[in-house]
Structure formats: structure tokens, C-alpha cells
Amino acid sequence: MAQYYDYREKKSYKELDFRCVQCDWRGSGEQATDGEDTPDGFSLHCPKCNHYLDWIDFRVSFEDLVVFGSVEDRVFDFAGHSD
């Protein structure tokens, strides 16, 4: 399941705890390794064995952004859309 930035709790993937099912490494998203990048997000991998941990999704619902996002979040999101 993809991890999203939690605007309600102001937590990013870097603050979340992960566990590798392959080698049992445990740590925060900040300690994990970035993998494949796309415009929508990137994969997160175990720093010990490089096993896939999760997908970090950059997308956020417009409603969450308006209600919970900072002014900077809103400016960035509006600037990034060409709708």
C-alpha cells in the first residue's frame, strides 16, 4: 500500500517506521533507500538488502491539501498543476 504525506498529522514517510520482510531490517523512512522515481512518487527500499518496502506517493487529494496543507503546500500544488 502506498504511503501518502499525512496532512492531518503533518507526518512524512521519513517519520514512519518500516520493516523489511526479507531481512527483518527495521527503521524509519529516512533511513531507507530511495528507489525508482516517477512524477507521482518513488519506491522505498531496504538499506540492508535493497528489498522493496513501499511506494511513496507524491499525490494528495485536493480536499486534504486545502484543509490541512500549509500555504507553501497549496502554492506548490497549484503551481504544479496545469489543469
DSSP file (Angstrom, degrees, kcal/mol; ACC not computed):
  #  RESIDUE AA STRUCTURE BP1 BP2  ACC     N-H-->O    O-->H-N    N-H-->O    O-->H-N    TCO  KAPPA ALPHA  PHI   PSI    X-CA   Y-CA   Z-CA
    1    1 A M              0   0    0      0, 0.0    54,-0.4     0, 0.0     2,-0.1   0.000 360.0 360.0 360.0 138.3    0.0    0.0    0.0
    2    2 A A        -     0   0    0     52,-0.1     2,-0.5    54,-0.1    54,-0.2  -0.407 360.0-133.3 -73.4 145.7    1.3    3.4   -0.9
    3    3 A Q  E     -a   56   0A   0     52,-2.8    54,-2.3    -2,-0.1     2,-0.3  -0.850  22.9-165.7 -97.6 133.4    2.3    5.9    1.8
    4    4 A Y  E     -a   57   0A   0     -2,-0.5     2,-0.4    52,-0.2    54,-0.1  -0.810  34.2 -93.0-113.2 157.1    1.0    9.4    1.4
    5    5 A Y        -     0   0    0     52,-0.5     2,-1.1    -2,-0.3     7,-0.2  -0.577  41.3-134.9 -65.2 126.9    2.0   12.6    3.2
    6    6 A D  B  >> -D   11   0B   0      5,-2.2     4,-1.6    -2,-0.4     5,-1.3  -0.743  25.1-179.0 -92.1  97.0   -0.4   12.8    6.1
    7    7 A Y  T  45S+     0   0    0     -2,-1.1    -1,-0.2     1,-0.2     5,-0.0   0.780  79.8  58.8 -67.2 -26.6   -1.5   16.5    6.2
    8    8 A R  T  45S+     0   0    0      1,-0.2    -1,-0.2    -3,-0.1    -2,-0.1   0.918 120.6  25.1 -69.0 -42.3   -3.7   15.8    9.2
    9    9 A E  T  45S-     0   0    0     -3,-0.1    -2,-0.2     2,-0.1    -1,-0.2   0.489 100.7-128.5 -99.9  -5.9   -0.8   14.7   11.4
   10   10 A K  T  <5 +     0   0    0     -4,-1.6     2,-0.4     1,-0.2    -3,-0.2   0.888  59.7 143.0  56.9  41.8    2.0   16.5    9.5
   11   11 A K  B   < -D    6   0B   0     -5,-1.3    -5,-2.2     3,-0.0    -1,-0.2  -0.929  34.7-159.9-113.7 137.1    4.0   13.3    9.2
   12   12 A S    >>  -     0   0    0     -2,-0.4     3,-1.7    -7,-0.2     4,-0.5  -0.591  40.1 -96.9-103.6 172.2    6.0   12.4    6.1
   13   13 A Y  G >4 S+     0   0    0      1,-0.3     3,-0.9    -2,-0.2    16,-0.7   0.776 120.2  69.7 -58.4 -25.8    7.2    9.0    5.1
   14   14 A K  G 34 S+     0   0    0     15,-0.3    16,-1.4     1,-0.3    -1,-0.3   0.773 100.0  46.9 -65.1 -25.0   10.6    9.8    6.8
   15   15 A E  G <4 S+     0   0    0     -3,-1.7    -1,-0.3    14,-0.2    -2,-0.2   0.552  94.7  95.1 -92.7  -9.6    8.9    9.7   10.2
   16   16 A L  S << S-     0   0    0     -3,-0.9    13,-1.7    -4,-0.5     2,-0.4  -0.510  74.8-120.8 -84.4 151.8    7.1    6.4    9.6
   17   17 A D  E     -E   28   0C   0     11,-0.2     2,-0.3    -2,-0.2    11,-0.2  -0.742  29.2-171.0 -93.4 139.2    8.5    3.0   10.7
   18   18 A F  E     -E   27   0C   0      9,-3.4     9,-2.2    -2,-0.4     2,-0.4  -0.905  10.2-159.5-126.9 155.1    9.2    0.3    8.1
   19   19 A R  E     -E   26   0C   0     -2,-0.3     2,-0.5     7,-0.2     7,-0.2  -0.997  17.2-134.3-135.8 131.3   10.1   -3.4    8.4
   20   20 A C     >  -     0   0    0      5,-2.8     4,-1.5    -2,-0.4    33,-0.1  -0.732   7.1-158.3 -85.2 125.2   11.7   -5.5    5.6
   21   21 A V  T  4 S+     0   0    0     -2,-0.5    -1,-0.1     1,-0.2    32,-0.1   0.668  89.5  54.1 -75.9 -15.8   10.0   -8.8    5.2
   22   22 A Q  T  4 S+     0   0    0      1,-0.1    -1,-0.2     3,-0.1    -2,-0.0   0.912 129.6   6.9 -85.5 -45.7   13.1  -10.3    3.6
   23   23 A C  T  4 S-     0   0    0      2,-0.1    -2,-0.2    28,-0.0    -1,-0.1   0.414  94.4-118.5-120.3  -0.3   15.9   -9.5    6.1
   24   24 A D     <  +     0   0    0     -4,-1.5    -3,-0.1     1,-0.2     2,-0.1   0.667  52.8 162.9  68.4  20.2   13.9   -8.1    9.1
   25   25 A W        -     0   0    0     -6,-0.0    -5,-2.8    -5,-0.0     2,-0.4  -0.441  18.9-163.6 -62.3 143.6   15.6   -4.7    9.0
   26   26 A R  E     +E   19   0C   0     -7,-0.2     2,-0.3    -2,-0.1    -7,-0.2  -0.999  27.8 110.1-133.5 136.1   13.6   -2.1   10.9
   27   27 A G  E     -E   18   0C   0     -9,-2.2    -9,-3.4    -2,-0.4     2,-0.1  -0.986  58.7 -64.7 179.4-177.8   13.9    1.6   10.7
   28   28 A S  E >>  -E   17   0C   0     -2,-0.3     4,-1.0   -11,-0.2     3,-0.8  -0.385  45.5-109.0 -85.2 164.7   12.4    4.9    9.6
   29   29 A G  T 34 S+     0   0    0    -13,-1.7   -15,-0.3   -16,-0.7     3,-0.2   0.806 119.4  62.0 -61.2 -29.4   11.7    6.0    6.1
   30   30 A E  T 34 S+     0   0    0    -16,-1.4    -1,-0.2     1,-0.2   -16,-0.1   0.820 104.5  47.7 -66.0 -29.9   14.5    8.5    6.5
   31   31 A Q  T <4 S+     0   0    0     -3,-0.8    -1,-0.2   -17,-0.2    -2,-0.2   0.674  97.9  90.2 -83.7 -18.5   16.9    5.5    6.9
   32   32 A A  S  < S-     0   0    0     -4,-1.0     2,-0.4    -3,-0.2    14,-0.2  -0.195  81.6-107.8 -74.1 170.4   15.5    3.6    4.0
   33   33 A T  E     -B   45   0A   0     12,-2.9    12,-3.5     1,-0.0     2,-0.2  -0.838  24.3-122.2-105.3 135.7   16.9    3.9    0.4
   34   34 A D  E     +B   44   0A   0     -2,-0.4    10,-0.2    10,-0.2     3,-0.1  -0.492  35.0 177.7 -71.6 143.3   15.1    5.7   -2.5
   35   35 A G  E     +     0   0A   0      8,-3.2    -1,-0.1     1,-0.3     2,-0.1   0.082  46.3   3.2-115.7-130.8   14.4    3.6   -5.5
   36   36 A E  E     -     0   0A   0      6,-0.1     7,-1.9    -2,-0.1     2,-0.4  -0.359  65.7-149.2 -64.6 132.0   12.6    4.2   -8.8
   37   37 A D  E     +B   42   0A   0      5,-0.2     5,-0.2    -2,-0.1    -1,-0.1  -0.819  21.5 166.2-103.0 142.6   11.4    7.7   -9.3
   38   38 A T  E >   -B   41   0A   0      3,-2.9     3,-0.7    -2,-0.4     0, 0.0  -0.884  53.3 -98.2-137.4 172.0    8.3    8.8  -11.3
   39   39 A P  T 3  S+     0   0    0      0, 0.0     3,-0.1     0, 0.0    -2,-0.0   0.755 124.3  49.6 -62.6 -21.8    6.4   12.1  -11.5
   40   40 A D  T 3  S-     0   0    0      1,-0.2    18,-3.7    18,-0.1    19,-0.8   0.626 125.7 -63.4 -93.0 -15.0    3.9   10.6   -9.0
   41   41 A G  E <   -BC  38  57A   0     -3,-0.7    -3,-2.9    16,-0.3     2,-0.3  -0.987  50.1 -96.5 164.7-158.2    6.3    9.3   -6.4
   42   42 A F  E     -BC  37  56A   0     14,-2.1    14,-3.4    -2,-0.3     2,-0.2  -0.989  27.2-105.8-155.4 159.1    9.1    6.8   -5.7
   43   43 A S  E     - C   0  55A   0     -7,-1.9    -8,-3.2    -2,-0.3     2,-0.4  -0.597  27.3-142.5 -87.2 151.8    9.8    3.4   -4.3
   44   44 A L  E     -BC  34  54A   0     10,-3.0     9,-3.5    -2,-0.2    10,-1.4  -0.954  20.1-168.1-116.8 132.7   11.4    2.9   -0.9
   45   45 A H  E     -BC  33  52A   0    -12,-3.5   -12,-2.9    -2,-0.4     7,-0.2  -0.847  30.0 -95.9-125.1 156.8   13.9    0.1   -0.4
   46   46 A C     >  -     0   0    0      5,-2.8     4,-1.8    -2,-0.3   -14,-0.1  -0.499  26.0-146.0 -66.6 130.6   15.6   -1.7    2.5
   47   47 A P  T  4 S+     0   0    0      0, 0.0    -1,-0.1     0, 0.0   -15,-0.1   0.681  96.1  50.4 -73.5 -15.4   19.1   -0.2    3.0
   48   48 A K  T  4 S+     0   0    0      3,-0.1    -2,-0.0     1,-0.0   -16,-0.0   0.898 133.3   3.8 -88.0 -46.2   20.4   -3.6    4.1
   49   49 A C  T  4 S-     0   0    0      2,-0.1    -1,-0.0   -24,-0.0    -3,-0.0   0.421  90.5-120.8-123.7  -0.6   19.2   -5.9    1.3
   50   50 A N     <  +     0   0    0     -4,-1.8     2,-0.1     1,-0.2     3,-0.1   0.640  55.5 157.3  68.2  17.6   17.5   -3.5   -1.2
   51   51 A H        -     0   0    0      1,-0.1    -5,-2.8    -6,-0.1    -1,-0.2  -0.484  52.3 -97.9 -71.3 143.4   14.2   -5.3   -0.9
   52   52 A Y  E     + C   0  45A   0     -7,-0.2    -7,-0.2     1,-0.2    -1,-0.1  -0.419  44.5 173.4 -62.7 130.0   11.1   -3.2   -1.9
   53   53 A L  E     -     0   0A   0     -9,-3.5     2,-0.3     1,-0.4    -8,-0.2   0.804  53.3 -38.4-104.3 -48.3    9.4   -1.7    1.2
   54   54 A D  E     - C   0  44A   0    -10,-1.4   -10,-3.0   -36,-0.0     2,-0.5  -0.983  50.4-101.0-169.6 168.9    6.7    0.6   -0.1
   55   55 A W  E     - C   0  43A   0    -54,-0.4   -52,-2.8    -2,-0.3     2,-0.7  -0.931  27.0-150.1-106.2 129.1    5.7    3.2   -2.7
   56   56 A I  E     -aC   3  42A   0    -14,-3.4   -14,-2.1    -2,-0.5     2,-0.5  -0.897  15.1-154.6-102.5 113.7    5.8    6.8   -1.6
   57   57 A D  E     -aC   4  41A   0    -54,-2.3   -52,-0.5    -2,-0.7   -16,-0.3  -0.765  14.7-164.0 -96.6 125.6    3.1    8.7   -3.5
   58   58 A F        +     0   0    0    -18,-3.7   -17,-0.2    -2,-0.5    -1,-0.1   0.717  63.0  99.4 -76.5 -21.5    3.5   12.5   -4.0
   59   59 A R        -     0   0    0    -19,-0.8     2,-0.3   -55,-0.0   -54,-0.3  -0.331  49.7-178.7 -71.0 148.5   -0.1   13.0   -4.9
   60   60 A V        -     0   0    0    -56,-0.1     2,-0.1   -54,-0.0   -54,-0.0  -0.985  34.6 -97.3-142.6 148.9   -2.6   14.3   -2.3
   61   61 A S     >  -     0   0    0     -2,-0.3     4,-2.2     1,-0.1     5,-0.2  -0.396  27.8-127.7 -68.0 146.6   -6.3   14.9   -2.5
   62   62 A F  H  > S+     0   0    0      1,-0.2     4,-2.5     2,-0.2     5,-0.2   0.882 109.5  55.5 -60.0 -39.3   -7.2   18.4   -3.2
   63   63 A E  H  > S+     0   0    0      1,-0.2     4,-2.4     2,-0.2     5,-0.3   0.918 108.7  46.2 -62.7 -44.6   -9.6   18.4   -0.2
   64   64 A D  H  >>S+     0   0    0      1,-0.2     4,-2.9     2,-0.2     5,-0.8   0.894 112.0  52.4 -64.4 -39.4   -6.8   17.4    2.2
   65   65 A L  H  X5S+     0   0    0     -4,-2.2     4,-1.4     3,-0.2    -2,-0.2   0.929 112.6  43.6 -62.1 -46.0   -4.4   20.0    0.7
   66   66 A V  H  <5S+     0   0    0     -4,-2.5    -2,-0.2     1,-0.2    -1,-0.2   0.911 122.6  37.1 -67.2 -43.1   -7.0   22.8    1.1
   67   67 A V  H  <5S+     0   0    0     -4,-2.4    -2,-0.2    -5,-0.2    -3,-0.2   0.914 135.0  15.9 -78.0 -43.4   -8.0   21.8    4.7
   68   68 A F  H  <5S+     0   0    0     -4,-2.9    -3,-0.2    -5,-0.3    -2,-0.2   0.614  98.5 101.1-111.4 -15.8   -4.7   20.6    6.1
   69   69 A G     << -     0   0    0     -4,-1.4     2,-0.1    -5,-0.8    -4,-0.0  -0.292  68.3-116.5 -75.6 156.9   -1.9   21.9    3.9
   70   70 A S     >  -     0   0    0      1,-0.1     4,-2.2    -2,-0.0     5,-0.2  -0.309  33.5-101.0 -79.8 171.8    0.3   24.8    4.6
   71   71 A V  H  > S+     0   0    0      1,-0.2     4,-2.4     2,-0.2     5,-0.2   0.907 126.7  51.8 -58.8 -42.2    0.3   27.9    2.4
   72   72 A E  H  > S+     0   0    0      1,-0.2     4,-2.5     2,-0.2    -1,-0.2   0.897 107.6  52.3 -63.0 -40.7    3.6   26.6    0.8
   73   73 A D  H  > S+     0   0    0      1,-0.2     4,-2.5     2,-0.2    -1,-0.2   0.925 110.9  47.4 -59.8 -44.9    1.9   23.3    0.1
   74   74 A R  H  X S+     0   0    0     -4,-2.2     4,-2.7     2,-0.2     5,-0.2   0.913 112.2  48.3 -66.0 -43.4   -1.0   25.0   -1.6
   75   75 A V  H  X S+     0   0    0     -4,-2.4     4,-2.4     2,-0.2    -1,-0.2   0.929 113.3  48.3 -62.2 -45.5    1.2   27.2   -3.7
   76   76 A F  H  X S+     0   0    0     -4,-2.5     4,-1.7     2,-0.2    -2,-0.2   0.923 113.6  46.7 -61.3 -45.2    3.4   24.3   -4.8
   77   77 A D  H  X S+     0   0    0     -4,-2.5     4,-0.6     2,-0.2    -2,-0.2   0.922 114.0  46.3 -66.2 -44.4    0.4   22.1   -5.7
   78   78 A F  H >< S+     0   0    0     -4,-2.7     3,-0.8     1,-0.2    -1,-0.2   0.891 113.5  49.4 -65.5 -38.5   -1.4   24.8   -7.7
   79   79 A A  H 3< S+     0   0    0     -4,-2.4    -1,-0.2    -5,-0.2    -2,-0.2   0.817 108.3  55.0 -68.3 -30.0    1.8   25.7   -9.5
   80   80 A G  H 3< S+     0   0    0     -4,-1.7     2,-0.4    -5,-0.2    -1,-0.2   0.572  96.0  78.6 -82.6  -9.0    2.4   22.1  -10.3
   81   81 A H    <<  -     0   0    0     -3,-0.8    -4,-0.0    -4,-0.6     0, 0.0  -0.828  49.9-174.5-105.0 139.6   -1.0   21.5  -12.0
   82   82 A S              0   0    0     -2,-0.4    -1,-0.1     1,-0.1    -3,-0.1   0.020 360.0 360.0-114.9  25.4   -1.8   22.6  -15.5
   83   83 A D              0   0    0      0, 0.0    -1,-0.1     0, 0.0    -2,-0.0   0.493 360.0 360.0 -66.1 360.0   -5.5   21.7  -15.3
